Amino acid sequence: MAIVIVTAPTDEPVTLAEAKAHLRVDIDDDDDLIEGFVATAREFLEVNVLRRAILTQTWDMYEDAWPESDRLDVPLPPLQSVTWVKYTDDTGTVATLSSGNYLVDTHRAPGRIVLKSGYTWPATTLQAVNGVNVRFVCGWSAVEDVPKPIKQAILLMVGDLYENRENTLIGQGMTIKELPFAVQALLMPYRVYTWV
């Protein structure tokens, strides 16, 4: 499976004002830097720690083949909707699977596409690579819906990035820092442990 972002979130879960208050910064000189740290912290946590989308965003998922079961798991919960399920045959012809053939389960994490009773995946011979394409929308739909521990973890990471702007060199090597324990603890209940 491969996933590619189509549309990034239009907002961040933490505002510039919230980040500046957390950092105790009352000048505007570092606003762009701080906004960049907020986006960087969110992106890092989404992909590397939580394996879930924090705010509304659109992704394309690619599979080489249909699943053997009647369901297709969709990464990056919470799943909001599925825009399409397309497939490309071995001649390069693209077709769209009718949405009447499947249900979209947005209540599970990760979400899934499940064939309705009596339906099967198309028997068409798919192209060898990325024959199945699912476009989906995921993430919490409003900033207010993002759990407070996730917002707090972003603020803690922003604080760390703001205070420690360069790696620490020790002799010939570099010290690699792990996520602070407070960040790990705040995010643990929201982490998705299976990467679809």
DABELQUI-V149561 format. One record per pair of residues at least 6 apart in sequence whose C-alpha atoms are under 8 Angstrom apart, sorted by the first residue. I is the first residue (numbers start at 0). J is the second residue. D is the distance in Angstrom with one decimal. If there is no record, write none. Layout:
i	j	d
I	J	D
I	J	D
//
This chain:
i	j	d
0	60	6.9
0	61	5.6
0	62	4.9
0	63	7.4
0	195	7.8
1	60	5.7
1	61	5.1
1	62	6.9
2	58	6.6
2	59	5.5
2	60	4.4
2	61	6.3
3	58	5.6
3	59	5.2
3	60	6.6
4	56	7.8
4	57	6.2
4	58	4.4
4	59	6.3
5	56	7.7
5	57	5.3
5	58	5.1
5	59	6.6
6	56	5.5
6	57	4.9
6	58	6.9
7	55	7.7
7	56	5.0
7	57	6.7
8	54	5.9
8	55	5.5
8	56	4.9
9	55	7.9
10	54	7.5
10	142	7.8
11	37	7.3
11	38	6.8
11	41	7.8
11	54	7.4
11	142	7.5
12	41	8.0
12	53	7.5
12	54	7.1
12	142	5.3
12	145	6.9
12	150	6.4
13	37	6.9
13	150	6.3
13	153	7.5
13	154	7.5
15	30	7.2
15	33	7.1
15	34	6.1
18	33	7.2
18	37	7.7
18	154	6.2
18	157	7.4
19	25	6.9
19	33	7.6
21	154	6.8
21	158	7.5
22	158	6.1
33	157	7.3
33	161	7.4
36	157	5.5
36	160	6.7
36	161	7.5
37	153	6.8
37	154	7.6
37	157	6.0
40	153	5.7
40	156	6.1
40	157	6.6
41	53	7.5
41	153	6.4
44	50	7.6
45	51	5.3
45	52	5.6
45	53	6.7
48	190	6.7
49	186	7.1
49	187	8.0
49	189	6.4
49	190	4.1
49	191	5.8
50	74	7.8
50	75	5.8
50	76	7.8
50	190	6.4
50	191	5.5
50	192	7.6
50	194	7.1
51	74	7.3
51	75	3.9
51	76	4.9
51	77	6.9
51	138	7.2
51	190	7.3
51	191	6.7
52	75	5.2
52	76	6.0
52	77	6.8
52	137	6.1
52	138	4.4
52	139	7.4
53	138	4.9
53	139	5.8
53	145	6.8
54	137	7.4
54	138	4.3
54	139	4.7
54	140	6.0
54	141	6.9
54	142	7.0
54	145	7.5
55	136	6.7
55	137	5.5
55	138	4.4
55	139	5.8
55	140	5.3
55	141	7.7
56	136	5.7
56	137	5.6
56	138	6.3
57	134	7.1
57	135	5.7
57	136	4.4
57	137	6.4
58	134	5.7
58	135	5.5
58	136	6.5
58	137	7.9
59	132	6.6
59	133	5.6
59	134	4.4
59	135	6.4
60	73	7.8
60	132	5.6
60	133	5.1
60	134	6.3
60	135	7.9
61	129	5.1
61	130	7.2
61	131	5.5
61	132	4.7
61	133	6.5
62	128	7.6
62	129	5.0
62	130	6.2
62	131	5.0
62	132	6.6
63	125	7.7
63	126	7.7
63	127	6.4
63	128	5.0
63	129	4.4
63	130	5.0
63	131	6.2
64	125	6.9
64	129	7.6
64	130	6.2
64	131	6.4
65	71	8.0
65	120	6.7
65	131	7.0
69	113	5.8
69	114	5.4
69	119	7.2
69	120	7.8
70	111	6.5
70	112	5.5
70	113	4.3
70	114	6.3
71	111	5.5
71	112	5.0
71	113	6.5
72	109	6.6
72	110	6.0
72	111	4.2
72	112	6.3
72	195	6.3
73	109	5.9
73	110	5.2
73	111	5.1
73	112	7.3
73	195	6.8
74	109	5.4
74	110	6.8
74	194	6.8
74	195	5.6
75	109	6.5
75	137	6.6
75	138	7.4
76	107	8.0
76	108	5.4
76	109	5.1
76	110	6.2
76	137	6.1
76	138	6.3
77	105	6.9
77	106	7.8
77	107	7.8
77	108	6.4
77	109	7.0
77	110	6.9
77	137	5.5
77	138	5.1
77	139	6.5
78	105	5.1
78	106	7.8
78	108	7.8
78	109	7.2
78	110	5.4
78	135	7.5
78	136	6.3
78	137	4.4
78	138	6.4
79	105	6.1
79	135	7.6
79	136	5.4
79	137	4.9
79	138	6.9
79	139	7.9
79	140	8.0
80	103	7.2
80	105	7.2
80	135	5.8
80	136	5.3
80	137	7.0
81	103	7.0
81	133	7.3
81	134	6.0
81	135	4.3
81	136	6.3
82	133	7.5
82	134	5.3
82	135	5.4
82	136	7.3
83	95	7.0
83	96	7.5
83	98	7.6
83	132	7.9
83	133	5.7
83	134	5.4
83	135	7.3
84	95	5.9
84	96	5.5
84	97	7.9
84	98	7.9
84	131	7.2
84	132	5.8
84	133	4.5
84	134	6.7
85	93	6.7
85	94	5.6
85	95	4.3
85	96	5.9
85	131	5.9
85	132	5.1
85	133	6.3
86	93	5.6
86	94	5.5
86	95	6.4
86	96	7.5
86	125	7.2
86	130	5.4
86	131	4.4
86	132	6.0
87	93	4.4
87	94	6.4
87	125	5.8
87	126	6.0
87	129	8.0
87	130	4.9
87	131	6.6
88	123	6.3
88	124	5.6
88	125	4.1
88	126	5.0
88	130	6.8
89	124	5.9
89	125	5.1
89	126	4.0
89	127	7.1
90	126	7.2
91	126	6.9
100	114	6.0
100	115	5.7
100	118	6.2
101	112	6.5
101	113	5.4
101	114	4.2
101	115	4.9
101	118	8.0
102	112	5.8
102	113	5.2
102	114	6.3
102	115	6.4
103	110	7.6
103	111	6.0
103	112	4.7
103	113	6.4
104	110	5.5
104	111	5.2
104	112	6.2
104	113	7.4
105	111	7.0
108	191	7.3
109	191	7.7
109	195	7.6
114	120	7.8
125	131	7.8
139	145	6.2
148	185	5.1
148	186	6.6
149	185	6.6
149	186	6.0
151	182	7.8
151	185	7.6
152	181	7.4
152	182	4.7
152	183	7.9
152	185	6.2
152	186	7.0
153	182	7.8
155	181	8.0
155	182	6.7
156	182	7.4
166	173	6.8
166	174	7.1
166	175	7.7
167	173	6.0
167	174	5.8
168	174	6.3
//
